[in-house]
Amino acid sequence: VRHLARSGRITAVLVRWPSAIAPESACELRHREAAWLRDRGAPVRYTWAPLSARSARVG
């Protein structure tokens, strides 16, 4: 995913759960990775409805 984001070949990363990025015990890694992707034009979007509504408001 990082390679695709770095090369500009993707415009978003779709995941169902935040733990797909990093486990609950390492949420700081999740935030860091999401920021890294967002800074390269590929924000994280959630496909699970409750999170999807939140990510639409944030992004």
C-alpha positions in Angstrom: 0.0 0.0 0.0 2.8 2.4 0.8 4.5 1.7 -2.5 1.2 2.4 -4.4 0.6 5.6 -2.4 4.2 6.8 -2.9 3.9 6.3 -6.6 0.6 8.1 -6.8 -1.3 5.1 -8.2 -4.0 5.1 -5.6 -6.3 7.9 -4.3 -7.7 6.2 -1.2 -7.2 3.2 1.0 -10.4 1.3 1.8 -10.6 -0.8 5.0 -13.4 -2.2 7.0 -11.8 -1.9 10.5 -9.2 0.4 11.9 -7.3 -2.7 13.2 -6.6 -3.6 9.5 -4.0 -0.8 9.7 -2.7 -1.6 13.2 -3.9 -3.5 16.2 -5.9 -1.7 19.0 -2.8 -2.1 21.3 -0.8 0.1 18.9 -3.3 2.8 17.9 -0.5 5.3 17.7 0.8 3.4 14.7 -2.6 3.5 13.1 -2.7 7.3 13.4 0.8 7.6 12.1 0.2 5.4 9.1 -3.1 7.1 8.3 -1.4 10.5 8.3 1.4 9.2 6.1 -1.1 7.9 3.6 -3.2 11.1 3.7 -0.1 13.3 3.2 0.5 11.4 -0.1 -3.1 11.8 -1.4 -4.5 8.4 -0.3 -6.6 9.0 2.8 -8.0 6.0 4.7 -11.7 5.4 4.2 -13.7 2.9 6.2 -16.3 0.7 4.6 -18.2 -0.2 7.8 -21.2 2.1 7.9 -20.6 3.7 11.4 -16.9 4.4 10.6 -17.7 5.4 7.1 -19.9 8.2 8.2 -17.1 9.5 10.5 -14.3 9.3 7.9 -16.5 11.2 5.4 -16.9 14.1 7.9 -13.1 14.1 8.6 -11.8 13.8 5.1 
